[in-house]
Amino acid sequence: MAKRRGIMSEHLKEEIAKELGFYDVVEREGWGGIKASDAGNMVKRAIEMAERGVAEEKK
C-alpha cells in the first residue's frame, strides 16, 4: 500500500500537538507513537480551525 502524503504541514501538526499536550510523545517516539485518540483529537482541532477560517472569510 502506498504511503499517503499528509495534508497538514509539519508546523501545524506540531502546534496542535503542543496545544493538546502530547508533543513530548512526538519528540520521543515520532508521530507513530501517539495514541489513536490523540490523532483523532488533532484532526478534530484542525477541522475546527479550518471551519473558523472559512467562516471568517465569508464575513
N, C-alpha and C positions, 0 to 999 in steps of 0.2 A: 504494500500500500504506500502510495506517495505521501510524503510529509507535506501537510498543508502550510501555506505561508500565512503568518499572522497578520491580522488587520490592524491591531493596536500597536502603536510604537512601543519600543522598549521603555522609553521615558515615561509614557502614560501608564504602562503596567507597573513600573516601579513606584510611581507616585501613588497609585491606587493601593498597592500592597503596603506602602508605608502608612497611608491613611487608615487602612483596615487592620494594621498591626501584625502582619505576618512577613514583612520584608526580611526580617532576620533569618527566616527559614529559606527564603530565596537566596540570600547571600551564602548560607551554609551549604544548601543542597541543590540549588538551581530551581527552575520552575517545576520540574518533575517532583520535587519534594513537598509541594504544598498539598493540603487536603482538597478533596473534591468540593467540599462546601466552601472553602476559601476561594477556589477558582470560580464557583458559581456566584459568590458574593462580588467578586471582582467584575464579572461580566454584567451583573445587575447594576453595579455602580457606574460602569462605562455607558450602559444604556441610558441610565438616568441623566448622566452628563450630556449625552448626545441629544436626548429629548429636550433638555433645558436649552441647549444651544439652538435647536431648531425653533423652539418657541420664542427665543429672544430675537431670532432673525425675522420672524413674522410680524414683530411689533413695528 
